[in-house]
Amino acid sequence: MARFLIVEARFYDHLNDMLIAGARAVLKAAGHKAEVVTVPGALEIPAAISLADATGDYDGYVAIGVVIRGETYHFEIVAGESARGIMALTMDGIAIGNGILTVENEEQALERADAARKDKGGEAARAAIALHELKERFGG
């Protein structure tokens, strides 16, 4: 059994709740433990993962959040930089499943967040588990 930390950028409560439920269900079904920590926004997710990983308390992470395009360039910054930060941590050997949705509108987010539809929270948890297993296999 591994310990996973779900790091969520809580902005759209109803969407986050669906993503977290999907992630928790997958982690539980695989026999793993999960905790949740909340950060202000998607840009803070990589920092929170880095801080948590320094403790050695967790085997992997699931990043959860929703970024919906608005009228300004801010969407591109948040979407790109949060993904870049997560990828940098992954390249350093941290097992992270990226479940940050970057969408045009709420309907696209609902389609992806709902466990009965695309279940991106569950998909991110499966990715985190797969990377954790690879890390174990390669002696990490």
C-alpha positions as CSV (number, residue, x, y, z in Angstrom):
1,M,0.0,0.0,0.0
2,A,1.3,3.4,-1.0
3,R,0.4,6.9,0.3
4,F,-0.8,9.5,-2.2
5,L,-1.4,13.1,-1.7
6,I,-4.1,14.7,-3.8
7,V,-3.2,18.4,-4.2
8,E,-6.2,20.4,-5.3
9,A,-6.5,24.0,-6.4
10,R,-10.0,24.7,-5.0
11,F,-11.7,27.2,-7.3
12,Y,-14.7,25.4,-8.8
13,D,-16.0,23.4,-5.8
14,H,-18.5,21.2,-7.6
15,L,-15.9,20.3,-10.3
16,N,-13.1,19.7,-7.8
17,D,-15.4,17.5,-5.8
18,M,-16.0,15.3,-8.8
19,L,-12.3,15.1,-9.7
20,I,-11.3,14.2,-6.2
21,A,-14.0,11.6,-5.9
22,G,-12.7,9.9,-9.1
23,A,-9.1,10.0,-7.8
24,R,-10.0,8.7,-4.4
25,A,-12.0,5.8,-5.9
26,V,-9.1,4.7,-8.1
27,L,-6.6,5.0,-5.3
28,K,-8.9,3.1,-2.9
29,A,-9.6,0.3,-5.4
30,A,-5.9,-0.1,-5.9
31,G,-5.4,-0.5,-2.1
32,H,-3.7,2.8,-1.6
33,K,-4.2,5.6,1.0
34,A,-5.0,9.1,0.0
35,E,-5.1,12.5,1.7
36,V,-6.1,15.9,0.3
37,V,-4.5,19.2,0.7
38,T,-5.9,22.5,-0.8
39,V,-3.9,25.3,-2.3
40,P,-5.2,28.7,-3.6
41,G,-4.7,28.0,-7.4
42,A,-3.2,25.8,-10.0
43,L,0.1,27.7,-10.0
44,E,0.6,26.7,-6.4
45,I,0.2,23.0,-7.0
46,P,3.8,22.2,-8.1
47,A,5.2,24.1,-5.0
48,A,2.9,22.2,-2.7
49,I,3.9,18.9,-4.2
50,S,7.6,19.9,-3.9
51,L,7.1,20.8,-0.2
52,A,5.2,17.6,0.6
53,D,7.7,15.4,-1.2
54,A,10.5,16.9,0.9
55,T,8.9,15.3,3.9
56,G,9.2,11.8,2.5
57,D,5.6,11.0,3.7
58,Y,4.1,10.3,0.3
59,D,4.8,7.9,-2.5
60,G,3.0,9.9,-5.2
61,Y,0.7,12.8,-6.0
62,V,-2.4,13.6,-7.9
63,A,-2.8,17.3,-9.1
64,I,-6.4,18.4,-9.3
65,G,-7.8,21.7,-10.5
66,V,-9.8,23.4,-13.2
67,V,-8.7,26.3,-15.3
68,I,-11.4,27.7,-17.6
69,R,-10.4,30.1,-20.3
70,G,-11.4,33.7,-19.6
71,E,-11.0,36.9,-21.5
72,T,-7.4,37.5,-20.7
73,Y,-4.0,35.9,-21.3
74,H,-4.0,34.7,-17.7
75,F,-5.5,31.3,-18.8
76,E,-2.4,30.5,-20.9
77,I,0.0,31.4,-18.1
78,V,-1.8,29.3,-15.5
79,A,-2.4,26.3,-17.8
80,G,1.2,26.3,-19.2
81,E,3.1,27.1,-16.0
82,S,1.3,24.7,-13.8
83,A,1.9,21.9,-16.4
84,R,5.5,22.9,-16.7
85,G,6.0,22.9,-13.0
86,I,4.4,19.4,-12.6
87,M,6.5,18.1,-15.5
88,A,9.7,19.4,-14.0
89,L,8.9,17.6,-10.7
90,T,8.1,14.4,-12.6
91,M,11.4,14.6,-14.5
92,D,13.0,14.8,-11.0
93,G,11.5,11.4,-10.2
94,I,8.3,12.4,-8.4
95,A,5.3,10.3,-9.3
96,I,2.6,12.8,-10.3
97,G,-0.7,12.3,-12.1
98,N,-1.8,15.6,-13.7
99,G,-5.6,16.1,-13.3
100,I,-5.6,19.8,-13.9
101,L,-8.3,20.5,-16.4
102,T,-7.7,23.3,-18.9
103,V,-10.9,23.9,-20.8
104,E,-12.9,26.5,-22.7
105,N,-16.1,26.4,-20.7
106,E,-17.8,24.7,-17.8
107,E,-19.6,22.1,-19.9
108,Q,-16.2,20.8,-21.1
109,A,-15.0,20.7,-17.4
110,L,-18.2,18.8,-16.4
111,E,-17.6,16.2,-19.1
112,R,-14.1,15.6,-17.9
113,A,-14.6,15.8,-14.2
114,D,-17.6,13.5,-14.0
115,A,-16.5,9.9,-13.0
116,A,-19.4,8.5,-15.1
117,R,-18.1,10.3,-18.2
118,K,-14.3,11.0,-18.8
119,D,-13.2,10.7,-15.1
120,K,-10.0,12.7,-15.4
121,G,-9.6,12.6,-11.7
122,G,-9.5,8.8,-11.8
123,E,-7.2,9.0,-14.9
124,A,-4.8,11.2,-13.0
125,A,-4.7,8.8,-10.1
126,R,-4.0,5.9,-12.4
127,A,-1.1,7.8,-13.9
128,A,0.3,8.6,-10.4
129,I,0.0,4.9,-9.5
130,A,1.7,3.8,-12.8
131,L,4.6,6.2,-12.2
132,H,5.0,5.1,-8.6
133,E,5.1,1.5,-9.8
134,L,7.8,2.4,-12.4
135,K,9.8,4.2,-9.7
136,E,9.7,1.2,-7.5
137,R,10.6,-1.1,-10.4
138,F,13.7,1.0,-11.2
139,G,14.8,1.3,-7.6
140,G,13.7,4.9,-7.0
